[in-house]
Amino acid sequence: ELGVHIESKPTKGASDAGFAAEEGVPVICGVGPVGGKWHTLDEYMEINTFSERTNVLAHSILKAFKEL
């Protein structure tokens, strides 16, 4: 709906969302800005991805509430 390509892929990251997902609860995870080298001194975030990811998150939340 937003013209954004979204794909699922495993990463080496960790999130508290994994605990809920393991129990079968739907979660929204991985919509933060693109970046890399997590939890190191060289960790970075690609600023130009922040706006697009924020739009995806907001759209997902609004759509979820409409379906309730």
N, C-alpha and C positions, 0 to 999 in steps of 0.2 A: 504493500500500500504506500510505502514511503519511497520506493525505488531504491532501496538499500539491499545489497546482497548479504544474506545472513546464512552462515553454514555452521554446522555442529562439528567440533573437532576436539579431541582430548588434548589437554595441556598438562604441564607439570605443576600448575598452580594449585592452590588449596583455598577453599572457601567454606565458611560456615554453612552456606547453602547446600553443601554436600550432605550434611546431616539430615536436613529436611527432605532432600530429594531421595535419600536412601529409604525414608519412611513412606515414599510415594506421594509426598506433597509437591505440587508444582512450584517451581522456583524460577526467578529471573536472575541469571548470573552471567557474568562475562560481558556486560554491556558498558563497562568502563572504557576509558580511552585506550587506544592501541599503545603498546609500550613493550618493554622487555627488560631483561636482566634483573628480574624481580628480586627484591631484598638484598641487593648488593650496592656497593658505592657507585656503580655505573648504571643504576636503575634509571629508566627514562620513560617519558610519556610523549606521544606525538600530539602536540597541541591542536593541529588541524583536524584531529579525529574527535575532539571533545564535543563539539556541537552536534555532529551526526549521531554519536552514541547517546547523548542526552535526549535528542529527539526520539530515538528508538525506545529508550526507557520510558519516557513520558507517554508515548503512543501505546506502548504495551500496558502500562498501568491503566490508562483511560479505557482501553479496549477490555481489559479484565473486569473493570467495574461495570461496564455496559452489559456484560454477560451474566452478572449476578442476578 
